[in-house]
Every structure is written in C-alpha cells, then in structure tokens.
Amino acid sequence: MVGFAREGGAIVSRDEAAELASRWLGVPGDVVELREFDEGWVAFRGVADAVAGVLPDRVGDARVVVDRVTGKVTSWPPLPVEEIIARSRGTEMRRFPTDIEDYLRKSGWHPGRSIPDEDIDRFALHLGGLPARPRATFGVVDETRAVLREFGGLVIDRPGWVTWAMQPADFDPDMALVGGLDSKIGQAITPIGAMISPFNTEILMSEDGRVFYASEAGHSHYLLGETFDWALVRALQGDDRILPWVGRDGQIHYTDFAGEPIDPATTRGPSSGEGLDVAEEAQHSTDQRDDG
C-alpha cells in the first residue's frame, strides 16, 4: 500500500521517494526537488530558475517528508527545509517561532496563562443573547474553551502589521459578519475575537478546531488554519491575505479571487497530516482543488 513499509522492510529509494512526493504535491516526479537527511527526504516543487546544485528554500512552497523506511508521506506547511528536518528528527522545538512568541509575550501571554472559567461562562451567556439570524448556532463550543482560557481578553499585536482582539472583550462580535458559517459547514461556531487592524474582520472557531475569518469582502468566510496555533502564527507572519474560501455548500475552495490555486498545506500546522496514507491525502488535495 502506498505510503507504508515495503514487504520485508525494504528501504525506499530516492526515485521512489520522488514518485511518492509527486502524488501529494500534484506535480510530475521530474520537477520534485529532494533534500536528503538521515530519516528520509524533504520534498518540494522545484523552481525553473533554480541555480544548479542549489535547492530552493522558499517560504511559500508546500513540503512533504518521505520516511526512508516506511515510505509514509507526511504533509508540512511551507517552513524552511532545515526546520522541517529538525522537527522530523524529534529535535525539541518551541510551540511558537521565536518572533511570534515575542509578540505574544509583549501582548500579555505567557505559558500557563489562564483566565477564570467564570469569565468564559459570562461571555457564553452574553453571546446567546445577541441578536442573530434565525436558527444560527452560536456559543462557546468545547474546542474553543481552552483557547479562550489561554488567550481570552488579550490584544495580540504585531505593530504596523496586524492586531487581534480576543474575546471576552468589551465589544460585541459583529453578528452580521459571523452569521452563516454555521449553516455552511454544519457546525456550531464561536466568535473568538476580531482582527481590528488592518481590516475589520471577525475570527471564528468551529467545533472541529478550524479557524476562519469572516469579512464583508468577497466570499464572506475564509479558512485561516486547521488549528488555532497555526492560524495565529499565519496572522502574525502576514500569511493571511490570500485564503481559501467557504462555499455555500460548506466545501473549502482552494482558489484565490483570480481562480489561481491555493496550496491546502498552507492551512495546516506542522504536525497536520501525520499518519495519513499518501494516496488518501493526495486524493483529498485533488478533490478540494476540483471544488474551486
């Protein structure tokens, strides 16, 4: 089965690694670049103007890691290759990149921070009393309670770039922006905060932990990240301007306003996709692109 150990534990060859990676990346094997390390290969799309013998290390290109022994392919966000290698080796890594943690600490966050559950309960009660369209499904869903406990009430700021104001706060969510996502995706949602700079945008979390932007512009609802931590990193890194959008049928469309494809890997955290069979993951990526 593609993505698992060969019979007898045979080692995956470089050519086999390129073939496995090409299926996930959706490109021919001859344009897949490989960076070998002791546990396998980091694979990514090659660039036409790459200097001979120099592998590109651009943030913005999708990455996968092919295990040398099992052939299992795991998806990674567009991180530098050396960081992926370090994480794949089990090197201890910080929860957040150093610069992101600096912004968070300056905003009042610290490891172990926790606001009282009573504050979250009051917010949930207040949220239930806000006017909303009929049958809207709002509330503090289980997945969001831990996020609000750790980040609630903070104004998370990268000066001159982006500012998130987290609930509970002294302002109400813009229910005109919030409404509709719940019915699209078939899940209850929680407005966990707002991006107050540079755009007026609500930040929403669904029951399955995904984080969305809700805006008056374009398609109204956009997927920022599969997890809160990764969504926060993307926002503070400025990687939240071109996002996949949510269709009326609840499908995520990985295309921008011009119809150009958006790589699904950009919405996933570093550990997302681990343990998935590469054939299943490749088909998922293809299906999502077809929806666009």
C-alpha positions in Angstrom: 0.0 0.0 0.0 1.4 3.3 -1.0 2.8 5.2 2.0 3.6 2.3 4.2 6.6 -0.1 4.6 7.6 -2.3 1.7 7.4 -6.0 2.1 10.4 -7.2 4.1 11.1 -3.6 5.2 13.0 -2.7 2.0 14.4 0.9 2.1 12.7 3.5 -0.1 14.9 4.6 -2.9 15.4 8.2 -4.0 13.3 7.6 -7.1 10.5 6.1 -5.1 10.6 9.0 -2.7 10.2 11.4 -5.6 7.3 9.4 -7.0 5.5 9.3 -3.6 6.0 13.0 -3.1 4.9 13.9 -6.6 1.5 12.3 -5.9 0.9 14.5 -2.9 2.3 17.7 -4.4 0.4 17.1 -7.7 3.4 17.7 -9.9 5.4 15.3 -12.2 8.2 13.5 -10.4 10.9 15.1 -12.5 10.1 18.6 -11.0 10.2 17.4 -7.4 13.3 18.5 -5.5 14.6 16.4 -2.7 16.7 17.3 0.4 18.0 14.0 1.9 18.6 13.6 5.6 19.2 10.6 7.8 15.5 9.7 8.2 14.3 10.3 4.7 13.7 13.2 2.3 12.1 16.6 2.4 10.4 17.1 -0.9 9.0 20.2 -2.6 8.3 21.7 -6.0 11.4 22.7 -7.9 11.6 26.2 -9.5 12.6 26.8 -13.1 15.2 29.4 -12.3 17.0 27.5 -9.5 20.8 27.7 -9.6 22.3 24.4 -10.5 23.2 22.4 -7.3 21.3 24.8 -5.0 18.0 23.7 -3.6 15.3 26.4 -3.1 14.3 27.1 0.4 11.5 29.5 -0.1 8.7 30.0 2.4 5.5 29.6 0.4 6.2 26.2 -1.3 4.4 23.1 0.0 6.6 20.5 1.7 6.3 16.8 2.4 8.6 14.4 4.2 9.0 10.8 2.9 10.1 8.3 5.5 13.2 6.3 4.3 12.0 3.1 5.9 8.2 3.1 5.7 7.6 5.3 2.7 5.0 7.1 4.7 4.4 10.7 3.4 3.6 13.5 5.9 2.5 16.9 4.9 4.1 20.1 6.3 3.3 23.8 6.0 5.8 26.0 4.0 8.5 26.1 6.6 12.2 26.3 5.9 13.7 22.9 5.0 16.1 22.8 7.9 13.4 23.5 10.4 11.3 20.6 8.9 14.4 18.3 9.2 14.9 19.3 12.8 11.3 18.7 13.7 11.3 15.3 11.8 14.3 14.2 13.8 12.4 14.9 17.0 14.5 17.9 18.0 12.8 19.8 20.7 11.0 22.8 19.1 9.2 25.7 20.6 5.4 25.8 20.4 5.7 29.1 18.5 8.5 30.5 16.4 10.7 32.9 18.4 9.5 36.1 16.8 5.8 35.0 17.2 6.4 34.2 20.9 7.9 37.6 21.4 4.8 39.3 20.0 2.6 37.1 22.2 4.6 37.8 25.4 4.5 41.6 24.7 0.8 41.2 24.4 0.5 39.7 27.8 0.5 36.0 27.0 2.8 33.5 28.8 2.9 29.7 29.1 0.3 28.6 31.6 -1.8 31.7 31.3 -5.5 31.1 32.2 -8.5 33.4 32.8 -11.3 32.2 35.1 -13.9 29.9 33.7 -16.5 32.3 35.1 -15.4 34.9 32.5 -15.9 32.4 29.7 -19.3 31.4 31.1 -20.4 35.0 31.2 -19.2 35.5 27.6 -21.2 32.4 26.5 -24.3 33.6 28.2 -23.9 37.1 26.7 -23.3 35.6 23.3 -26.5 33.6 23.5 -28.5 36.8 24.0 -27.1 38.7 21.0 -29.5 39.2 18.0 -28.7 36.8 15.2 -30.4 35.4 12.2 -32.9 32.6 12.9 -31.6 29.2 13.8 -28.0 30.4 14.0 -25.8 28.1 16.0 -23.5 30.1 18.2 -22.0 29.5 21.6 -18.7 28.6 23.3 -18.0 25.2 21.8 -15.8 22.8 23.7 -12.8 23.2 21.3 -12.8 27.0 21.9 -12.9 27.0 25.7 -9.3 26.1 26.0 -8.3 28.8 23.5 -10.3 31.4 25.3 -8.9 30.3 28.7 -5.4 30.8 27.5 -5.8 33.8 25.2 -9.0 35.4 26.3 -9.0 39.2 26.7 -5.6 39.7 25.0 -4.9 42.3 22.3 -2.3 40.5 20.3 -0.4 42.9 18.2 2.4 42.9 15.7 2.9 46.7 15.4 2.2 48.1 12.0 1.0 44.7 10.7 -1.9 43.1 12.4 -3.9 43.3 15.6 -6.2 40.6 17.1 -8.5 41.4 20.0 -9.6 38.2 21.7 -12.9 37.6 23.4 -14.1 38.0 26.1 -13.7 41.7 25.4 -15.5 45.0 25.9 -17.1 44.8 22.5 -19.7 42.5 20.9 -19.0 40.3 17.9 -20.3 41.7 14.6 -23.1 39.2 14.2 -23.8 40.4 10.7 -20.3 39.0 9.8 -20.5 35.9 12.0 -23.8 34.7 10.7 -23.9 32.0 8.0 -20.8 30.0 8.6 -22.5 27.6 11.0 -25.1 26.6 8.4 -22.5 26.3 5.6 -20.2 23.9 7.5 -22.9 22.2 9.6 -21.2 23.0 12.9 -21.6 25.3 15.8 -19.1 28.2 15.9 -17.7 30.6 18.4 -16.6 34.2 17.6 -13.3 34.1 19.5 -12.1 37.6 18.5 -11.7 40.2 15.9 -8.9 41.4 13.7 -9.2 45.2 14.3 -6.2 46.1 12.1 -5.7 46.4 9.2 -9.2 45.1 8.4 -12.4 44.8 10.4 -12.8 41.0 10.4 -14.3 38.5 12.9 -12.3 35.5 13.9 -14.4 32.3 14.3 -13.6 28.8 15.5 -15.7 25.8 14.6 -16.4 22.6 16.6 -13.6 20.8 14.9 -11.0 23.4 15.8 -10.6 25.2 12.5 -10.2 29.0 12.5 -12.0 31.2 9.9 -12.1 34.9 9.0 -15.5 36.5 8.5 -15.5 39.6 6.3 -17.8 41.7 4.3 -15.5 41.3 1.3 -15.6 38.6 -1.4 -16.9 35.2 -0.2 -17.5 36.3 3.4 -15.9 33.3 5.1 -12.3 32.2 4.7 -10.3 29.3 6.2 -7.2 30.6 8.0 -5.9 27.5 9.8 -6.8 23.9 10.8 -5.7 24.8 14.4 -5.7 27.9 16.5 -1.9 27.9 17.0 -1.3 27.7 13.3 -3.9 30.4 12.5 -2.3 32.7 15.0 1.2 32.1 13.5 -0.1 32.7 10.0 -1.7 36.0 11.0 1.3 37.3 12.8 3.6 36.3 10.0 1.4 38.2 7.5 0.4 35.0 5.7 -3.4 35.7 6.0 -4.1 37.8 2.9 -4.8 35.2 0.3 -7.0 32.4 1.8 -9.3 29.6 0.6 -12.9 30.4 0.9 -16.0 28.6 2.1 -18.7 27.9 -0.4 -22.4 27.8 0.3 -22.2 24.0 0.3 -19.6 24.1 3.1 -16.8 23.0 0.8 -13.4 24.7 1.1 -12.4 26.2 -2.2 -8.6 26.4 -2.5 -8.6 29.2 -5.1 -8.0 32.9 -4.9 -10.0 35.8 -6.5 -8.3 35.2 -9.8 -9.1 31.5 -9.8 -5.4 30.6 -9.1 -4.9 27.5 -6.8 -4.0 27.9 -3.2 -2.0 25.1 -1.7 -4.0 23.3 1.0 -0.8 22.7 3.0 -0.8 26.4 3.9 -3.7 26.0 6.3 -2.2 23.1 8.2 0.1 23.1 11.2 3.4 21.3 11.2 2.1 18.0 12.6 -1.1 18.0 10.4 -1.4 15.1 8.1 0.9 12.9 10.2 -0.1 9.2 9.8 -2.2 9.7 6.7 -1.7 7.4 3.8 -0.3 9.5 0.9 -2.9 8.2 -1.5 -5.7 9.4 0.7 -4.0 12.7 1.3 -3.3 13.3 -2.4 -6.9 12.5 -3.3 -8.2 14.9 -0.7 -6.0 17.7 -2.1 -7.2 16.9 -5.6 -10.9 16.9 -4.6 -10.5 20.2 -2.8 -8.9 21.8 -5.9 -11.7 20.5 -8.1 -14.2 22.2 -5.9 -12.6 25.5 -6.8 
